Amino acid sequence: MAVAGRSCSRGADAAPNEARCAASRLGTRAVGPTEPLRARALIIEPTYHRIHRLLALLAATLAVSLASAGGARAADLLITGAGYGHGVGMSQQGALGYAEHGFSYQAILAHYYTGTSIGAAPAGAQVRVLVGRKVRKVALETYVRGVVSAEVSPSWPLAALEAQAVASRTYALTAHAGGSRFDVYADTRSQVYRGVAARTPQTDAAVAATAGQIVTYAGKPVPTYFFASSGGRTENNENSFTGSEPQPWLRGVVDQYERGDLHTWSVSLSFGAAAARLHGLVQGAFQGIEVLKRGFSPRIVSAYVLGSAGRTPISGPALAARLGLYSAWAYFSTREGQSIKAEPDRSGWPAPTSAAPAEAPAAPNTAQGGVASAPSASAASTSAKDTGGTSAPS
């Protein structure tokens, strides 16, 4: 895929597609309300409905790792982490938690997109969607009706669905996946669009209640990245999208109410399997990972791949992608026999006993009205309850 003339394919040691493409997109100017409806392609995967497939992938990965023979030494790389996705913008599972604690969609959006307001989409806006090999022009509101239940469960509280509707609507107006040919893909390269098949009474109500509303910063629509699960904190865009300029509305925030199945996770890889995934980066025999820097959340910004003949620098997003992790919020240790030893970590972040930060966030501040009061301290310690059919990535 190419965006604005730049290749977004991933090389052997490059960051994931979403990070590289986001970096190039965030380097361009925002779309003004009076400008033509062209937008940058925002790759927001993974999202809620990719969970089951990745659970199966994890099972297969673990099976391969356990079956892996040999390696630089008879050891395992143990990885504990939190969250699912790049960590930038709105956490879908976090939005669910905020909605369950009585926050409005305006408050949810104001919390995840710092300093933003709710504005109005241009009248008569259309989205050019690539479906198969055909580009379809779809009215903006019709498009959003075909997206929301493809991204989150329609059983979620109305405020969470409304927040997703506004984020998806804004995304559509700030996406530019196909240059002059089309705006968005109909799949995970942009956001999932299923047309009429995605319409439900609940999500249609959320779209109708927020009709024409978009997220703006300084009066202009801005990219509204979202992802599945934060692990307790979101991340600054420049730390997850390597090479991108810091954007004021994409600052990391505490995400106290996110309690998806991938709020925390753990993975074990044999040294042989880890070395194979890091092929081209290991100098000599693989010896482990050394973390150098972490971001606002403990997501890794930079690290070394350690080898017997030297060390190789790598970004956190690229490391997570190469190892097949759910996010760059990861801590490493090694196991040899019964001995477990933490890998070197110079970030200054101690390995947490719990992935979620202890402090509760203040109530989001928005001028849009309908804002819930700040939950009490006791409410802040209560995890979001499960919703029917919800299965977050694990």
N, C-alpha and C positions, 0 to 999 in steps of 0.2 A: 504494500500500500504506500502511496506517496501523498504527502500533504504539502501544499504550497511549494512543490518542486523538490521537497526533501524526502529522501527515502526513510520510511519508518520501519523497515525490516530490521531484524536483530542479528548482529554479528555474533561470532563465537564468544566474545567476552564483553558484549555490550549490554546495556540496561534493557529491561523489558520494553516492548512496543509502547505501552501506555506511558511510560516515563519519558522516552525519547520524543514521542510525538507531542506529549503535553509540553515539554520544554520548548519545542519549536513554536507551538501555538501560543504559549504565554509570552513569547517574545514579540508577538505582534500586537497591534493596537486593538482596543475594544471596539465593538460595533456601536455606533451611535444610533439613537432612536430614529433619526431621519435618513440614515444610510440604507442602501439596499440590503435585503435580508440575506446576507452571506455570513457564515460563521465558521469557526474553526472546529475541526473534528475532535470531539472530546471522548477519549477512550476511557470508559468508566468501569470496565470490568475489573474485578468480579462483583456481581450483585446477587441479590437474594436467591433467585431461581437457578443459580449455577451450583448450588450447594450439593445436591445429591450426586451430581456427576463427579465433583471433586472429592467427595467422601469415597466414592469407588476408586478414584485415582490414587488417593492416599493408601487405601488397602492394598492396591496393586504395587505401589511404591514400596511399602513396608515388606511385602512378600519378596520383591526383587532384592531389597537390601539384605534381608535375612538369608537369602539364598546365595548372596554374593560371596565369592571365595577370594582369598588372597588379600592383596592390598599392601600398603607400605609396611604395616605392622598389624598384629592381631588386636585391633581396638575398634571401638564404636564411637561415633560422634553423636552425642546426645544434644538435642536442641529443644529448648522450651521457649514458647513465645505466646503472643497474644494478637488477636484481631485477624481479619481477612480482607485483603485488598490494599491499595496504595496508601490509604489513611488520610487523603486530602478531601476536604469539604465535608459533606453530610454523611454520617454513618447511618445506614438504613435501620440497623438494629437499635442504634441509639435513639433515632427518631421515634421508633416504636416505644422505647422506654420512656421518653419524655411525654409522648401522647398518653401513655398509661398513667403518668403522674400528673395529668391535667393541663399540660402545656398546649397552647394553640399552635396551629401551623405557622403563624407569623412569628411566634416566639421560637419555635424550633428552627426555622430558617435563619432568624437573626442570630441565634446561638452559633450555628455552624458556619455561616458566611458573615464574617466580622464586618461591622460597619455598613451593612447593606440595608436597603429599603425595598418595599414592594412597589413596583411600577407597573405600567401598562404596556402590553404588547401592541405593535402596530396593527391597525385595523386591516382585516383581510389578509393577514399573514398566511403563507403557505409553506409547507415543508416538502422538499424534494427527497424522497426516500428511494434508495436502491433496494428493490425487492427482486431477488434472483438476478437477472440481467437487465431488468426493466426499471426505469426511473418513473416513479409515480408522484404526481403532485397532490398533496393531501392538505386540506385546510388544517390550520394549526390545532384547533380544538378537537377535530376528528382524530388527528394524529395522536394527541395526548391520551384520548380515550383508548387508543390501541396500545398504549405503552404501560400505564400504571400497574395493571394486574400482571403484566409480564415481568415487572421488576420487583414487586412486593406482593405479599399475600392480601387478597381482598378482605380477609377476615380481620385485618389490623384495624385499630381505632381510626375514626374518621380523620383526626388531626394528622396522623402519620401518612394517610393516603393523600390528604390535601398538600402536605409538605412535598411528597413525591411528585404530585401533579405539577406544582409550581417549579420544582427543580427540573423536571423533565421538559416542561414547556420552555424554560429559559435555556436549557441545554440545546434544544432544537434550534433556537434562534441564534446560538453562538457556536454552531458546529459547521465545519467546512471540510468534511471528509473527502468529498469528491471534486474539490475545486469548483470550476464553473459548471460541472455536469450535475452534481447532486450534493445535498447537504449531509445526509446521514445514511449509514447502513441500517438495515433492518435487524441486525444481529448484535452480538456482543462487541463488535468493533466500534459501535456507537452506543446505542441503547436498544433493547429488544422491542420491536414493534410487531404485533400480531394482528393488527387490524380488528375487524369485527369480532374475531374469536377471543379477543382479550377483554371485551366489554362485560362488565358486571354491574349490577345495580349499585353496589357500594362504591366502586371506583368511578362510575359515571357520576354519582352524586358528588364525589370529591372534585372531579374535573369541573362540574357545573358550578360548585360553590366558589371555585377560584378562577372562573373563566377570565381569560385575558391577563391574568396576573403573572408577573415575572420578577426575578431578583435583579436589582440594579445597585450599582455602586457609583457614586458621584453622578447620578442621573442616567447612566448607561447600562445596558444589560451586560452581564459578565458571566464567564464560564462557571457553571455550577457543578463541579465534580461531585460524585457521590460514590459510595462503596458499601460493602456489606456490613462489616463489623470492625470496631475500633480497638477493642481491648481495653478501653478506658480513657484513651486520649487520641485525638486526631493529630495530624502532622502539618507543619509548614510546607507549602508546595515545593520550595526549592530543595528541601531535603529528600522528597520522594521523586520529584521529576528532575532528575539530574540535568543541570545546565539551564534551568529556567530561572527567570528573575523573580525575586520575592513579590508576591501580590498581596495587598493589604486585606483583601476579603478572604484569603485562603491561609489564615493563621491557625495553628494548632490550638485546640481547646480541650478542656476536661470534658469527658463524655461519661458522666457518672452513672447513667441509667442503662448503658448498653450491657446486656447480659445474654448475648447469643451463644450458641453452642461452641463457637470458636472464640469466645471471650478469652480463653486460654487454651493452649494445645501443646502437645509434645510429640516429637518425632525422633526416631533412632535410625541412623545410617551406619553401615559398616564403613570403615576407612576406604575399602576398595570401591564401594558405591559412591562415596563422596568424591574420591579422587576422579572417578570416571565422569561425574557430572561437572567437575571443575577442570576438565581436560583443556590443556593449553595454558592454564594458569598455575599449575603445580610445577615448581622447580625441584627436580629430584623426586624423593618419596614424600607423599602427603603427610604432614604432621599436625595439621589443625588450622584453626582460625583465630586471628587476633583482631579484636574490635578496637578501632581508633577513636571514632566519634559517633555520637548518637544525637538525635534531634530533640525537638520539644517533647515528644514522646520518646520512649527508649528505642524507637526505630533506628536501625543502623544507617549512618550516613556514609561512613567509610571503614574499611577493614583491610587486613592482609590475609592472603592465603599463604600459609606457612609450608615450606618444603625443606627437605634436608639440604638443598643446594641454594636456598634463598627464599625470599618472600615476594609476593606479587600484590600490588594494590588493587582494590576493587571497590566499587560503590556498594552501598547497602542494598539498593533495589536490584542491582545486577547479581549480587550474591544470593539474595532470596530467590531470584528467578532461576539461577543455575542449580541451586539445591532443591528447587521445587517446593519452597516454603509458602505458607499462606500469607505471610507479610514479612517485612524487614524488622519487625519487633521480635528479636530472637536473641537468646543467650546460649552459649555453647559450653559444653564440657566433654571430656573424654572418659571412656570406661575401658579399663584393661582388667579382665578378670573381675574381682570384687572391688577394685579400686576405681573411684570416680574423682576426677580432678577438673576444676573449672579452667577453661581456656583463658589466656590473658585478655584483659579488657581495660583499655586506658581511657575509656569514655568518661569516667567519673560517675556513671550510673551504677549503683549497686544492683546485683541481681535481686529482684523483688520477691518477697514471700507470696505476694498476690499481684497479678498483673494490673489490677485496677488501682488508680490513685485513691488515696484515702479521703481527700477533701471533696466536698460537694460544691458544685458550681452555683453561682448566684443566678437568680432568675434572669433569663434573657431580657434585654431592654429593647422594646420596639415601639414605634409610634403608631402601629397599625391597629391597636386595640385588641381586646379579647385575650390579653396576656394573663396567664395564670400567675398567682403569687408564688414566691419561692417556696419549695417544699420544706417541711420541717427537717431537722437533723435525723429524726427517726425514719422519716420517709426516704431520706437520701440513702439510708443503709439498706433499704429494701430492694431486692433485685426485681427486674421486670418479670412479670408472670408470663408463662408460656401461652401462646395462642394456638388454636386448633390448626393442625397441619403445618405449623412452622418448624422448619428444620434448617437451622443455620449451618454454615459450613463448619466442618470439624477437622 
